[in-house]
Amino acid sequence: MDNVSLKQIAQKFAGSKRLNDFIEYGGVAAAIETIDGNIYTGVSIDTACSMGFCAEHSAVAEMLKHGESQIKSLVAVDEEGNAVPPCGRCRELISQLSKENLKATIEVKNGIIVTLAEILPYDWKEDPGRAW
């Protein structure tokens, strides 16, 4: 699947919705394509007490639920459909799922696609003495 199509899938789920006085969700939506060609999506959850999580985490949970952990490409979008880069927490989670995910492509800004390795420099897991 090309990145434009993956982005369009994510855009279907982007749009902030207020659940109650404490929770909004969907301000960011993400779509992951695995190396097996499956697509998983997720939305952000924002809470009054910072207990929410990112759209990428939500999509990763869906992917893991289906027994997959290797990502081919990922995109997250805001409510206007603009690509947004994953935060540091999401980058780290994705890198820990599989060393192969360092090759995953990520749209970090509209039209700018890089690998996870490029946005996760000096990865602490790359210590030659550390076993995966």
ZAMARGU-4260 file (C-alpha; in steps of 0.2 Angstrom, whole numbers, plus 5000, padded with zeros to 4 digits):
<rodrens>
0) 5000/5000/5000 | 5007/5017/4996 | 5008/5031/5010 | 4994/5041/5003 | 4982/5027/5005
5) 4988/5023/5022 | 4986/5042/5027 | 4968/5041/5020 | 4964/5027/5031 | 4970/5036/5046
10) 4960/5052/5041 | 4944/5042/5042 | 4946/5041/5061 | 4953/5058/5065 | 4941/5071/5073
15) 4941/5076/5091 | 4925/5069/5100 | 4921/5074/5118 | 4916/5059/5128 | 4913/5069/5144
20) 4920/5083/5155 | 4936/5073/5157 | 4940/5064/5141 | 4941/5068/5122 | 4947/5056/5109
25) 4951/5055/5091 | 4961/5072/5089 | 4975/5061/5081 | 4972/5045/5072 | 4985/5033/5066
30) 4987/5019/5053 | 5000/5005/5053 | 5004/4993/5039 | 5013/4978/5045 | 5025/4968/5034
35) 5012/4955/5031 | 5001/4969/5023 | 4988/4971/5037 | 4982/4988/5042 | 4978/4993/5060
40) 4971/5009/5066 | 4970/5019/5082 | 4965/5035/5090 | 4972/5046/5103 | 4963/5047/5120
45) 4966/5063/5130 | 4961/5064/5148 | 4960/5077/5162 | 4973/5068/5172 | 4986/5063/5158
50) 4981/5045/5158 | 4977/5044/5140 | 4988/5038/5126 | 4993/5042/5108 | 4985/5035/5092
55) 5001/5026/5088 | 4999/5016/5105 | 4981/5012/5101 | 4986/5005/5084 | 5000/4995/5091
60) 4989/4987/5103 | 4977/4982/5089 | 4991/4975/5079 | 4998/4965/5094 | 4980/4959/5098
65) 4981/4951/5080 | 4999/4943/5083 | 5009/4955/5073 | 5024/4966/5079 | 5033/4971/5063
70) 5029/4987/5055 | 5031/4992/5037 | 5024/5010/5038 | 5015/5021/5049 | 5006/5038/5048
75) 4997/5048/5061 | 4986/5063/5056 | 4978/5077/5065 | 4960/5083/5063 | 4965/5093/5047
80) 4973/5077/5039 | 4991/5084/5042 | 5004/5071/5046 | 5011/5072/5063 | 5027/5063/5070
85) 5026/5051/5083 | 5032/5057/5101 | 5047/5049/5109 | 5037/5037/5119 | 5029/5030/5103
90) 5045/5029/5094 | 5053/5019/5109 | 5038/5007/5110 | 5039/5004/5091 | 5057/5001/5092
95) 5056/4988/5106 | 5042/4978/5097 | 5055/4972/5084 | 5073/4977/5079 | 5066/4976/5061
100) 5054/4991/5065 | 5069/5003/5064 | 5067/5001/5045 | 5048/5006/5046 | 5044/5021/5036
105) 5035/5035/5045 | 5027/5051/5037 | 5033/5064/5050 | 5027/5079/5040 | 5016/5081/5025
110) 5026/5073/5011 | 5042/5069/5022 | 5044/5051/5025 | 5059/5044/5035 | 5063/5028/5044
115) 5061/5025/5062 | 5080/5024/5064 | 5082/5041/5057 | 5071/5049/5070 | 5077/5038/5084
120) 5096/5042/5084 | 5108/5035/5097 | 5096/5021/5101 | 5101/5014/5118 | 5097/4996/5112
125) 5110/4997/5099 | 5124/4994/5113 | 5134/4979/5105 | 5134/4971/5122 | 5116/4971/5124
130) 5106/4956/5118 | 5089/4958/5110
</rodrens>
